[in-house]
Structures are given as C-alpha cells and as structure tokens.
Amino acid sequence: MKPFYPFRYCPLCGTKLETREHEGRERLYCPKCKIIIWENPVPVVACVVLNENQEVLLVKRGVPPAEGMWALPSGFMEMGEQPEETAKRELFEETGIVGEVEEIIGICGQSSLKYRWIVSIGYKLRWISGKLRPGDDAVDVRFFSLNSLPEIPFSTHRKMIEKVKARKHPR
C-alpha cells in the first residue's frame, strides 16, 4: 500500500518528504529529521442498544459521510479517552440517552475516503436513563427490527449488528 499522507512536507521541519521502504512497506520519510511519518488508523466506537423488543437503535445522520442515512450511534475517540467512555459519550450526544456498557461486540476495520482506514470498536450498551431525541449530528433517532433494517452505509456497523443478531439467534 502506497503512503497516503495528505502532506508533501514534514510536519515538524517543512522539508520535502521522500518515500523509503521500511518493514516491507513504502513509508514517507523526512531526510532532515530522519524520521518516518507513520500513518495509523483512526479509532471509532459504534454503539448497539437493543430495546425490550430486541430492536436496534439507529440514528439518521445529519452530516457527511452518509448524510441522511441510518447508522449506529458512533464517533471518534478523543485523545486520552477510553473506548468505553467514547461509547457512552457518543450515545448521549447523538440520542439523548445515558447508557452502560454491557460488553464489547467486536473490532473491525473499514476503508475511509477522508481517513483512509478506520478501526471500529463495537459495544453493546444498556439504556439507563434519558429521553430519546436526536442530537449532535443526528436528525432522527429510532428503533428498528433486526429483521427489517434500513440500508446502513458503514460495513463496520453492519458487521456489529450481524454479530448481535447471531448471538440472539445462534445457528
């Protein structure tokens, strides 16, 4: 995989970057600082909340990517934030409800036009309190039957939902 770094110059000294092979991959390299400019995935957390009817909570996105489409409540981890904290924060910001993490569902990756690669950490949460309402970057929020879902644009979200469905209905 060729380097994707969006800059052509070292973020530390401004020298034009070169590419060099390191650990079997082409990497961006600053000849002045003598450092590799590492590209790392961006961590995202996705939240699965089921109601008493075993329906899954989805938000209708109000911002790109996938504006106007339904997805799990989710968002980027912040510096110094634990993944479980991110899950609870994002759930509250997007839906108005306070949740408690019950379990980790899984971890999977997905390509991203803006970030190149994201790693999504899925958590199952239990609704503790709060009034359901769209918030933050959501324009609607509602529960859907696991067997009758709208189109979900993110493969990582679809995988998390499928894992939860498989636990509810083992083959």
Phi and psi restraints in degrees (value plus and minus 20) as a CYANA .aco file:
   2 LYS   PHI     -93.5   -53.5
   2 LYS   PSI     130.1   170.1
   3 PRO   PHI     -79.0   -39.0
   3 PRO   PSI     124.9   164.9
   4 PHE   PHI    -133.6   -93.6
   4 PHE   PSI     -31.5     8.5
   5 TYR   PHI     -57.6   -17.6
   5 TYR   PSI     106.1   146.1
   6 PRO   PHI     -93.6   -53.6
   6 PRO   PSI     -25.7    14.3
   7 PHE   PHI    -128.8   -88.8
   7 PHE   PSI     134.2   174.2
   8 ARG   PHI    -125.0   -85.0
   8 ARG   PSI     -26.3    13.7
   9 TYR   PHI    -144.5  -104.5
   9 TYR   PSI     130.4   170.4
  10 CYS   PHI     -80.2   -40.2
  10 CYS   PSI     110.2   150.2
  11 PRO   PHI     -91.3   -51.3
  11 PRO   PSI     -32.7     7.3
  12 LEU   PHI    -114.5   -74.5
  12 LEU   PSI     -61.0   -21.0
  13 CYS   PHI    -144.6  -104.6
  13 CYS   PSI     -32.8     7.2
  14 GLY   PHI      67.4   107.4
  14 GLY   PSI     -18.9    21.1
  15 THR   PHI     -90.1   -50.1
  15 THR   PSI     124.7   164.7
  16 LYS   PHI     -81.3   -41.3
  16 LYS   PSI     110.8   150.8
  17 LEU   PHI     -98.1   -58.1
  17 LEU   PSI     131.0   171.0
  18 GLU   PHI    -137.0   -97.0
  18 GLU   PSI     148.3   188.3
  19 THR   PHI    -129.6   -89.6
  19 THR   PSI     120.6   160.6
  20 ARG   PHI    -159.6  -119.6
  20 ARG   PSI     130.8   170.8
  21 GLU   PHI    -102.3   -62.3
  21 GLU   PSI     111.9   151.9
  22 HIS   PHI    -168.3  -128.3
  22 HIS   PSI     107.0   147.0
  23 GLU   PHI      35.5    75.5
  23 GLU   PSI      18.7    58.7
  24 GLY   PHI      60.5   100.5
  24 GLY   PSI     -11.9    28.1
  25 ARG   PHI    -155.7  -115.7
  25 ARG   PSI     132.3   172.3
  26 GLU   PHI     -95.0   -55.0
  26 GLU   PSI     110.9   150.9
  27 ARG   PHI    -148.9  -108.9
  27 ARG   PSI     132.2   172.2
  28 LEU   PHI     -97.1   -57.1
  28 LEU   PSI     121.0   161.0
  29 TYR   PHI    -160.3  -120.3
  29 TYR   PSI     118.9   158.9
  30 CYS   PHI    -120.0   -80.0
  30 CYS   PSI      94.8   134.8
  31 PRO   PHI     -88.8   -48.8
  31 PRO   PSI     -45.1    -5.1
  32 LYS   PHI     -99.4   -59.4
  32 LYS   PSI     -70.2   -30.2
  33 CYS   PHI     -97.4   -57.4
  33 CYS   PSI     -39.2     0.8
  34 LYS   PHI      40.5    80.5
  34 LYS   PSI      25.1    65.1
  35 ILE   PHI    -149.3  -109.3
  35 ILE   PSI     133.2   173.2
  36 ILE   PHI    -107.5   -67.5
  36 ILE   PSI     118.2   158.2
  37 ILE   PHI    -113.7   -73.7
  37 ILE   PSI      81.9   121.9
  38 TRP   PHI     -96.6   -56.6
  38 TRP   PSI     121.4   161.4
  39 GLU   PHI    -129.2   -89.2
  39 GLU   PSI     103.7   143.7
  40 ASN   PHI    -146.1  -106.1
  40 ASN   PSI     130.5   170.5
  41 PRO   PHI     -86.5   -46.5
  41 PRO   PSI     138.9   178.9
  42 VAL   PHI    -118.4   -78.4
  42 VAL   PSI     106.3   146.3
  43 PRO   PHI    -101.2   -61.2
  43 PRO   PSI     113.8   153.8
  44 VAL   PHI    -148.7  -108.7
  44 VAL   PSI     127.8   167.8
  45 VAL   PHI    -136.8   -96.8
  45 VAL   PSI     115.6   155.6
  46 ALA   PHI    -138.4   -98.4
  46 ALA   PSI     121.0   161.0
  47 CYS   PHI    -133.2   -93.2
  47 CYS   PSI     109.6   149.6
  48 VAL   PHI    -132.0   -92.0
  48 VAL   PSI      99.2   139.2
  49 VAL   PHI    -143.4  -103.4
  49 VAL   PSI     106.3   146.3
  50 LEU   PHI    -128.5   -88.5
  50 LEU   PSI     122.0   162.0
  51 ASN   PHI    -110.9   -70.9
  51 ASN   PSI    -193.5  -153.5
  52 GLU   PHI     -84.8   -44.8
  52 GLU   PSI     -40.1    -0.1
  53 ASN   PHI    -112.8   -72.8
  53 ASN   PSI     -10.9    29.1
  54 GLN   PHI      42.1    82.1
  54 GLN   PSI      15.3    55.3
  55 GLU   PHI    -116.6   -76.6
  55 GLU   PSI     129.5   169.5
  56 VAL   PHI    -119.2   -79.2
  56 VAL   PSI     120.3   160.3
  57 LEU   PHI    -102.2   -62.2
  57 LEU   PSI     105.9   145.9
  58 LEU   PHI    -146.5  -106.5
  58 LEU   PSI     133.9   173.9
  59 VAL   PHI    -136.0   -96.0
  59 VAL   PSI     123.6   163.6
  60 LYS   PHI    -110.1   -70.1
  60 LYS   PSI      99.6   139.6
  61 ARG   PHI     -90.3   -50.3
  61 ARG   PSI     115.4   155.4
  62 GLY   PHI    -124.0   -84.0
  62 GLY   PSI     -18.0    22.0
  63 VAL   PHI    -158.2  -118.2
  63 VAL   PSI     136.7   176.7
  64 PRO   PHI     -87.5   -47.5
  64 PRO   PSI     136.8   176.8
  65 PRO   PHI     -97.3   -57.3
  65 PRO   PSI     140.8   180.8
  66 ALA   PHI      43.4    83.4
  66 ALA   PSI      15.7    55.7
  67 GLU   PHI     -76.6   -36.6
  67 GLU   PSI     114.5   154.5
  68 GLY   PHI      66.1   106.1
  68 GLY   PSI     -22.1    17.9
  69 MET   PHI    -125.0   -85.0
  69 MET   PSI     141.0   181.0
  70 TRP   PHI    -110.6   -70.6
  70 TRP   PSI     119.8   159.8
  71 ALA   PHI    -172.8  -132.8
  71 ALA   PSI     148.2   188.2
  72 LEU   PHI     -88.5   -48.5
  72 LEU   PSI     129.8   169.8
  73 PRO   PHI     -79.0   -39.0
  73 PRO   PSI     109.9   149.9
  74 SER   PHI    -181.8  -141.8
  74 SER   PSI     147.3   187.3
  75 GLY   PHI     157.1   197.1
  75 GLY   PSI     156.0   196.0
  76 PHE   PHI    -100.2   -60.2
  76 PHE   PSI     121.7   161.7
  77 MET   PHI     -88.9   -48.9
  77 MET   PSI     126.7   166.7
  78 GLU   PHI    -123.2   -83.2
  78 GLU   PSI     138.0   178.0
  79 MET   PHI     -76.6   -36.6
  79 MET   PSI     110.0   150.0
  80 GLY   PHI      61.3   101.3
  80 GLY   PSI     -18.5    21.5
  81 GLU   PHI    -118.0   -78.0
  81 GLU   PSI     114.9   154.9
  82 GLN   PHI     -96.7   -56.7
  82 GLN   PSI     128.7   168.7
  83 PRO   PHI     -75.2   -35.2
  83 PRO   PSI     -59.8   -19.8
  84 GLU   PHI     -83.5   -43.5
  84 GLU   PSI     -56.9   -16.9
  85 GLU   PHI     -85.7   -45.7
  85 GLU   PSI     -60.0   -20.0
  86 THR   PHI     -80.3   -40.3
  86 THR   PSI     -64.5   -24.5
  87 ALA   PHI     -79.0   -39.0
  87 ALA   PSI     -67.9   -27.9
  88 LYS   PHI     -86.1   -46.1
  88 LYS   PSI     -61.0   -21.0
  89 ARG   PHI     -83.7   -43.7
  89 ARG   PSI     -69.9   -29.9
  90 GLU   PHI     -83.6   -43.6
  90 GLU   PSI     -59.9   -19.9
  91 LEU   PHI     -79.2   -39.2
  91 LEU   PSI     -67.2   -27.2
  92 PHE   PHI     -85.8   -45.8
  92 PHE   PSI     -65.9   -25.9
  93 GLU   PHI     -81.0   -41.0
  93 GLU   PSI     -58.2   -18.2
  94 GLU   PHI    -112.2   -72.2
  94 GLU   PSI     -41.7    -1.7
  95 THR   PHI    -147.3  -107.3
  95 THR   PSI     -33.0     7.0
  96 GLY   PHI      61.6   101.6
  96 GLY   PSI     -17.9    22.1
  97 ILE   PHI    -127.9   -87.9
  97 ILE   PSI     130.3   170.3
  98 VAL   PHI    -116.1   -76.1
  98 VAL   PSI     110.3   150.3
  99 GLY   PHI    -143.1  -103.1
  99 GLY   PSI     139.5   179.5
 100 GLU   PHI    -138.4   -98.4
 100 GLU   PSI     110.6   150.6
 101 VAL   PHI     -88.8   -48.8
 101 VAL   PSI     106.1   146.1
 102 GLU   PHI    -116.4   -76.4
 102 GLU   PSI     -63.4   -23.4
 103 GLU   PHI    -184.6  -144.6
 103 GLU   PSI     140.3   180.3
 104 ILE   PHI    -105.8   -65.8
 104 ILE   PSI     115.2   155.2
 105 ILE   PHI    -108.9   -68.9
 105 ILE   PSI     -63.0   -23.0
 106 GLY   PHI     148.5   188.5
 106 GLY   PSI     157.2   197.2
 107 ILE   PHI    -153.2  -113.2
 107 ILE   PSI     111.6   151.6
 108 CYS   PHI    -172.2  -132.2
 108 CYS   PSI     141.5   181.5
 109 GLY   PHI    -131.3   -91.3
 109 GLY   PSI     140.8   180.8
 110 GLN   PHI    -173.4  -133.4
 110 GLN   PSI     122.9   162.9
 111 SER   PHI     -90.7   -50.7
 111 SER   PSI     134.6   174.6
 112 SER   PHI    -163.0  -123.0
 112 SER   PSI     112.3   152.3
 113 LEU   PHI     -82.9   -42.9
 113 LEU   PSI     -60.6   -20.6
 114 LYS   PHI    -101.7   -61.7
 114 LYS   PSI     -60.8   -20.8
 115 TYR   PHI    -128.7   -88.7
 115 TYR   PSI     -20.3    19.7
 116 ARG   PHI      54.0    94.0
 116 ARG   PSI     -72.5   -32.5
 117 TRP   PHI    -170.8  -130.8
 117 TRP   PSI     111.4   151.4
 118 ILE   PHI    -138.3   -98.3
 118 ILE   PSI     132.2   172.2
 119 VAL   PHI    -135.3   -95.3
 119 VAL   PSI      99.5   139.5
 120 SER   PHI    -123.0   -83.0
 120 SER   PSI     109.1   149.1
 121 ILE   PHI    -127.3   -87.3
 121 ILE   PSI      97.7   137.7
 122 GLY   PHI    -117.5   -77.5
 122 GLY   PSI     113.0   153.0
 123 TYR   PHI    -145.2  -105.2
 123 TYR   PSI     123.5   163.5
 124 LYS   PHI    -116.0   -76.0
 124 LYS   PSI     108.1   148.1
 125 LEU   PHI    -141.5  -101.5
 125 LEU   PSI     133.8   173.8
 126 ARG   PHI    -127.3   -87.3
 126 ARG   PSI     114.1   154.1
 127 TRP   PHI     -89.1   -49.1
 127 TRP   PSI      99.4   139.4
 128 ILE   PHI    -118.9   -78.9
 128 ILE   PSI     -68.5   -28.5
 129 SER   PHI    -180.5  -140.5
 129 SER   PSI     158.2   198.2
 130 GLY   PHI      81.8   121.8
 130 GLY   PSI     141.9   181.9
 131 LYS   PHI    -126.3   -86.3
 131 LYS   PSI     108.5   148.5
 132 LEU   PHI     -85.5   -45.5
 132 LEU   PSI     102.8   142.8
 133 ARG   PHI    -180.5  -140.5
 133 ARG   PSI     126.6   166.6
 134 PRO   PHI     -90.4   -50.4
 134 PRO   PSI     121.3   161.3
 135 GLY   PHI    -166.8  -126.8
 135 GLY   PSI     157.3   197.3
 136 ASP   PHI      33.1    73.1
 136 ASP   PSI    -133.2   -93.2
 137 ASP   PHI    -125.5   -85.5
 137 ASP   PSI       2.5    42.5
 138 ALA   PHI    -125.6   -85.6
 138 ALA   PSI     124.0   164.0
 139 VAL   PHI    -128.3   -88.3
 139 VAL   PSI     -31.2     8.8
 140 ASP   PHI    -178.1  -138.1
 140 ASP   PSI     137.9   177.9
 141 VAL   PHI    -170.1  -130.1
 141 VAL   PSI     112.9   152.9
 142 ARG   PHI    -183.6  -143.6
 142 ARG   PSI     147.4   187.4
 143 PHE   PHI    -113.8   -73.8
 143 PHE   PSI     123.9   163.9
 144 PHE   PHI    -149.2  -109.2
 144 PHE   PSI     126.0   166.0
 145 SER   PHI     -81.4   -41.4
 145 SER   PSI     118.5   158.5
 146 LEU   PHI     -81.8   -41.8
 146 LEU   PSI     -41.3    -1.3
 147 ASN   PHI    -116.9   -76.9
 147 ASN   PSI     -20.2    19.8
 148 SER   PHI    -164.9  -124.9
 148 SER   PSI      47.8    87.8
 149 LEU   PHI    -113.3   -73.3
 149 LEU   PSI     128.8   168.8
 150 PRO   PHI     -91.4   -51.4
 150 PRO   PSI     153.3   193.3
 151 GLU   PHI     -84.3   -44.3
 151 GLU   PSI     108.9   148.9
 152 ILE   PHI    -131.9   -91.9
 152 ILE   PSI      98.8   138.8
 153 PRO   PHI     -94.8   -54.8
 153 PRO   PSI     -40.5    -0.5
 154 PHE   PHI    -121.1   -81.1
 154 PHE   PSI     103.8   143.8
 155 SER   PHI     -81.3   -41.3
 155 SER   PSI     -54.5   -14.5
 156 THR   PHI     -85.2   -45.2
 156 THR   PSI     -57.4   -17.4
 157 HIS   PHI     -87.6   -47.6
 157 HIS   PSI     -62.3   -22.3
 158 ARG   PHI     -80.9   -40.9
 158 ARG   PSI     -60.6   -20.6
 159 LYS   PHI     -83.9   -43.9
 159 LYS   PSI     -61.7   -21.7
 160 MET   PHI     -83.2   -43.2
 160 MET   PSI     -64.0   -24.0
 161 ILE   PHI     -83.8   -43.8
 161 ILE   PSI     -62.4   -22.4
 162 GLU   PHI     -82.0   -42.0
 162 GLU   PSI     -58.5   -18.5
 163 LYS   PHI     -84.3   -44.3
 163 LYS   PSI     -60.5   -20.5
 164 VAL   PHI     -87.4   -47.4
 164 VAL   PSI     -62.2   -22.2
 165 LYS   PHI     -80.1   -40.1
 165 LYS   PSI     -62.5   -22.5
 166 ALA   PHI     -84.4   -44.4
 166 ALA   PSI     -53.0   -13.0
 167 ARG   PHI     -91.5   -51.5
 167 ARG   PSI     -52.8   -12.8
 168 LYS   PHI     -94.9   -54.9
 168 LYS   PSI     -54.0   -14.0
 169 HIS   PHI    -152.2  -112.2
 169 HIS   PSI      51.5    91.5
 170 PRO   PHI     -80.6   -40.6
 170 PRO   PSI     125.5   165.5
